[in-house]
């Protein structure tokens, strides 16, 4: 693909939410759809058409790579979400992942791959893959990543501290699993991949340490993602980089160095204040606070259009290409999908539903 596709999307003025999860939950059996590639492709296609988007996006579920990793290593039992590595991973873990990892062995991933393949075969929409980022996956593998990251930021190396060594080893495993999943998606037909690093933010990384010259952010976030960018380049696919956390300018500038076609930032970031750290050929995407759309007190329906218009006006004044969209997929508030969809439709310019 070419950057021009995303620059043209920005120039079109379309508002494009990440809303596959919302359309999925209009189905009476959403869980069944998630493991049925044909039906999932239909939901992805319907979401794109409903909002006039040229992109077909999977559900933004960032739990799949952890489940795949633990399943491959025979860990976690039936509750992968709660499993954490309290010790160093087994010495042969990397070899197991290198030799025997099959992303399609996980039914959810298999369905995603089948859906991407079906959409690619139709040729009407841009098939976009989805992946958690290496650092964000790392934070799901340990109970307390903050202490070790701070120590690494203080200059403590993996040969000096067991915690830093464990984080370093697990980061390598996380990157290996993600690279395998990204390759599987591009082989299935994905022409771009949404790589999501929501944990790469001020909660885990000290801006003070970064300002003092620490390489910890580059070591744990940027370098692994640069290697994933090379995986995408080899496949002829584009990087869409997403981070919905609270960020400092140095972090945003580092993301821009990954050369994504689009950077998606969350509502803690004022896009117009960060645009100068992003090259003009990288589209800025975001960032209505859709995580709060479930609440009429937090975000009243009648205020949604004004919030979107304010972001659009301030970004337009900078001359930077942008697409107004959602902060990220909204899958954290079960039972509120209809209310959230109403607000998403409103900021996209629809009173009831977009078609």
N, C-alpha and C positions, 0 to 999 in steps of 0.2 A: 504493500500500500504506500501511498504518498501522503506527506503532510497536508497536501492540498485538500484531501478529502475532509479533514478536520477543520481546516481554515475555511472551506466552503460551508461547512455546517455552522461555524460561528457567524459567517457573513449572512447566513439565511435568517438569523434572528430567532430560530426555533428554540423553544424551551423544552429541554429533554430530561425528564427525571429518570432515575434508576428505580423503576417501579415494577419489575417483573414479579417480585414477591407479592405486591398488592393484587395484581391481576390473577396470580396463582390462587390466592385465597378467595377469589370469586367462585372457584370450583368447589363442589361439595366434598371432594376427596383430594385435597392438595398433597397429602403425603404420598398417595398413590401416583400422582402426576410426577413427583420428584424422582421416581425410579422408572419412569416410562419415557424413553427418549423421544418417541413420536409425539406424545401429548405435551411433553415439555417444550419441544420445538414449536408447537402450536401456541403455547402460552407466550413464549418469547416473541414470536411473530406478531401475535395479537397486541402485545404491549408496545412493540415498535410502531405498528400501524395506528394504534389508538392515539399515540402522542406525536405522530408524524416524524418519528425518528428513523434515520437510515441504518441504525445499529440494532442488532438483536443481542440482548444481554441475558446471561443466565441469572439465577438468583444469587445475590451476594451472600453466600454462606461461607464463612471463614473457618469452619470447623472440620472440613473434609480432609485437609492435608494432615492434620494431627491424627485423625482416625486411621488414615492410610498408613502413616508412619508406625503407629503403635501396633496395628494389625500385622504389618510386615515383620515386626520384631517379636510378635507374640506377647505383647504387654497390654495392660489396661483392662483386661477382662471385658465385661459388658458395659463398662462405664468409662469410656475413653476421656470424656470431658474432665473427670476428676483426677485422672492420673498425672502424677508429676515425677520427674526423675530426682530422687533424693541423693543419688550417687552418680558417679561417672557412668555413661552408657557402656555396655559391654564392648570389649575390644573388637569383636567381629561385627558390630552393628553396621558400620559403614560398608563393609563388604557385602552384607546381606542386602542392603538397599541397592548397592551397585549392580548386583547380579540378579536379584530376584524380584525387584519391585515392578508390579503391574498395576498402574492406576485404575484400569478397568475392572480390577478385582473388587473394588468398592462399588456397590450398586448405584449410589448417587453419582459418582464420577462417571461410571459407565453411561448412565442416562444423559449426563451433560455432554459427553463425547458424541453420543448418538444424535443429540439435538443439534450440536454444532455441525455435524456432518450433513444432516438433513437440510439445515438452513444454507450451508455452503452449496449444496447440490441445486437448490432452488435458484440461487444467484440473485435474489432480489434485495437482500439485506446484507450488511456487513456482519459476519459472525464474530462475536467478541467473547473471548474466554474470561475466566475469573480465577484469581488466586490470592491467597494470603501472601504477605511478604515474609522473607526469612526471619527478620527480627521479631515481627509480631507473632509468628509461630513459636519462636524461642520463648517468648513470654508466657505462652500457654503450656510449655513443657516443664516449667519449674514453679515452685510456690512463691519464691521471692527473687525475682530477677533484679530488683532495684539495687540491692546491696552490692552484688557482684559487678553490675555495670558501673556503679559509682567507684568501686575499687579500681576497675579497669581504667576509668577516666582519671584516676589519681596516679596512673602510671604503673600499676601493679600488673605484671604479666602472668600468663597461664602457667609458667614454670615456677612462679612464686606463690601462687595461691590456688587452693583446690577449687574454690567457688568460681574463680575466673576461668580456670581450666575446664570446669564442667560446662559453663556457658559457651566457651569457645568450641568445645566438642559438639555440643548440641546444636549450635548455630550451623555447623558444617552439615549435620544430619538434616536439619530443616531445609537448608539450601538444596541438598541433593534430592529430597522428596519433591520440593517445589519445581525444580528444574525438570524432573521426570514428568510431573503433571502438566507443565507448560508445553513440553515437547509433545505430549499426547494430545493436547488441545490444538496445537498448530497442525499436527498430522491429521487431525479430524477435520480441519478446515478453518480454524480461527485465524483471522487476519489481524487481530489486535488482542491484547490481553490486559485486563484491568488488574494491576498488581496493587494490593491493598496493604499499606503499612500503618495502620492506625496507632500502633504503639510507639512509633518513632516520633516521640514528642517530649515536651518539657517534664512530663511525669517521670520518665526513665532516664533522660539525659540532662545533665546540668549545663545550662547556658554559660555559667561562670567557668566551668572546666573547659568548655569549647572555646570561650574567649581567651583563656589562658594558653591555648594551643594544644589541648588534648585531641588525640586522633580517634577517640572512642566512638564518636558518631560515624565517622567514615569507616572505621573498622567493622562495626556491628551492623550498620545500615547501608551505607553507600557501596562499599566494595562488594558485598554479596549481590546487591541489586545490579551493579554494573556487570557482574558475570551473568546474571539472568538476562540482562539487556543483550548480551552477546548471543545467548541462546535464541532470543527473539530475532535478532538480526540474521542469524544463520538460517532461520526459518522464513525470512521475509515477512515477519509480522511486526506490528507496532506496539509500543509500550504506552499504556494509559496508566499514570501513577496516581494513586489515591492515598491521602492521609487526612483523617478528620480530627486530628488532635490539635492541641494548642502548640503553636510553633513560634520560633524566632526567625528573623530573616536569614540567618546563616543556614538554617535547616532547609528553608525553601530554596535558597540558592543551590544547595547541594542536590536537592531533588531535580532542579533544572539541569544540572550537570549530567544527569542520566539520559538526557536528550529524549524525553517522552514527546509524543505528539500532543498530549493533553495532560494537564495537572489538575487533579480534583482535590479541592481543599474543603475542610469543614467549616461550620459556622463560627467556631472560636476565632477564625482568621478573617480579618477584613481584607477582602480580595484586592481592593483598589490600593491598599497600603503595601501589598506584597508584589504587585505586578511588576515593579521596576527590577525585581530580582529574578524575573522570568523572561527569557528571550521572546521577542515578538512573534516568532514562528511557532511558539508553543501555546496552544489554546488553554485558557484558564476556564475551569469548569466548577460550578457550584452556585451558591452554597446555602440554600434555604435551610433553616434549622428543623429538618423533617423528623429528627429524633424527638422533637417536642410537639409534633403535629397531633398526637393523640389527645392533647389537653387543650380545651377551649380557653382555659385560663392563661396558659402559657402562650398560646398562639391562637387568637380568635380568628375565625374564618374570614371575617371582613378585613382583617389586616394583612392577609397573605399577599394579595396583589401589590399592595404598597411596599411590602418588604422586598418583593422581587423587582419592582420598578426602581427602588432605591439602589439596589446592587447594580442593575443594568445601567442606570444613569451614571453612576460613579465610575464604572468600568468603561463605559463608552467615552467618558471624558478623557481617559488615559490613552485611548487609541489602541488598546490591547485587544486582540481577538478573544472572545469569550462566549460561553454557552451557559445560560442560567439553568440550573438543575437542582436536584435534591442533594442534601448533605451526604447521604449514602443510602443504601437500601434500608427499609424500615421493617426489621424483623424482630425487634426487641419488645414490641407491645402487642402480644396476641390478643385478638378480640377487638382491636381498634382499626382494623384494616379499612373498613368502610369510611370511617370518619377521616382517616388519613388520606384516603383516595380523594375525598371531596376537596381537601385543601390542596392536594397536588394538582387536581384538575383545575382548581381556581387559579393557581399561579401560572398554569400553562395557558390560561385564557379561556377556559371552559367553565360553564356554570354547573353542568351536571356531569358530563363525561366527555372525553376527547375522542374524536374519530377522524 
